[in-house]
Amino acid sequence: MSARDRLTDALYGAGWSTVKKLPEPAAVRLGRTVADLAWKQRGTGVRRLEGNYARVVPGADPERLAALSRAGMRSYLRYWMESFRLPAWSRERIETGFTPEDLHHLTEGMDAGKGVVLALPHLANWDLAGAWVTTRLGIPFTTVAERLRPETLYDRFVAYRESLGMEVLPHSGGTAFGTLARRLRDGGLVCLVADRDLSASGVEVDFFGETARMPAGPALLAQQTGARLLPVTLWYDDSPVMRGRVHPPVEVPESGTRAERTTVMTQALADAFATGIAAHPEDWHMLQRLWLKDFDPAKAPAAADGRSAS
């Protein structure tokens, strides 16, 4: 393991061991302080966040984008503070920490016995939503996690999520899809963060008026297993309680090739994600490139201060 990897692992380990012991008000203050420091430094992630917000809030002037990126970093650090503390939260704190709307789409899908796929963008705290599902609803589920470097850091994330009642599969290796399909055929629940394609072989969609690529997995799983596909969006307000909405099912088209059906369904997911992101852009934690234009530096939009958003 390199020195950098050892440092990264040590910092995350310190977060889990130290932050979870803090009183909640102190953790909130710490998260806001760290967020504001990172925002003032205007590193790559902050500038990328502003470039992404420029698509979500067209016509926003530099001051508006700067305010959004500051709020976005505070939301992002709220996610981390909550995630570090989740394993130490009481059952009651988890159950009262999330209030979803239109939950019937999920419960009716589970009652039907054909499985459910929940697809989410990087909004607010998807780990808290998952912990709420396993704790409040008593429904275990399977998810997929990107392999992180160093390997010990990935192991920490897996152990952490498994402690919350999740089955975690590695994104790489080619076996995740088959396992997910088996869980769905058994009537289980699968939850996937699905607004950024990690394989470079995803589906091109129109997202806020430009082309992005999103993973085909949720749509393919629904087609192959008959599971219900449900978009979910999350957001924070000024309270300690996270909010969310379970959107109506994305239906499998009656005609077309598998690729054509997958494109239609993935576009429907993108449209649902866009409604949640447009309503609460500061809670969208997308500090990476997403739109295809941004993978060509010559075409990348400038950040608010005139520097590259890459």
Salt bridges, closest charged atoms under 4 A:
ASP5 OD2 - ARG149 NH2 3.37
ASP9 OD1 - ARG156 NE 2.87
GLU24 OE2 - ARG93 NH2 2.63
ASP36 OD1 - ARG70 NE 3.41
ASP36 OD2 - ARG74 NH2 2.84
GLU50 OE2 - ARG42 NH1 2.83
GLU82 OE2 - ARG78 NE 3.00
GLU95 OE2 - ARG91 NE 2.93
ASP102 OD2 - ARG245 NE 3.67
GLU108 OE2 - HIS104 ND1 3.60
ASP127 OD1 - ARG161 NE 2.88
GLU146 OE1 - ARG196 NH2 3.85
GLU151 OE2 - ARG147 NH1 2.68
GLU167 OE2 - ARG183 NH2 2.77
ASP195 OD1 - HIS122 ND1 2.56
GLU204 OE2 - ARG213 NH2 3.82
GLU210 OE2 - ARG55 NE 3.13
ASP237 OD2 - ARG243 NE 2.86
ASP294 OD2 - ARG48 NH1 2.88
ASP294 OD2 - ARG55 NH1 2.90
ASP305 OD2 - ARG42 NE 3.19
ASP305 OD2 - ARG307 NH2 2.11
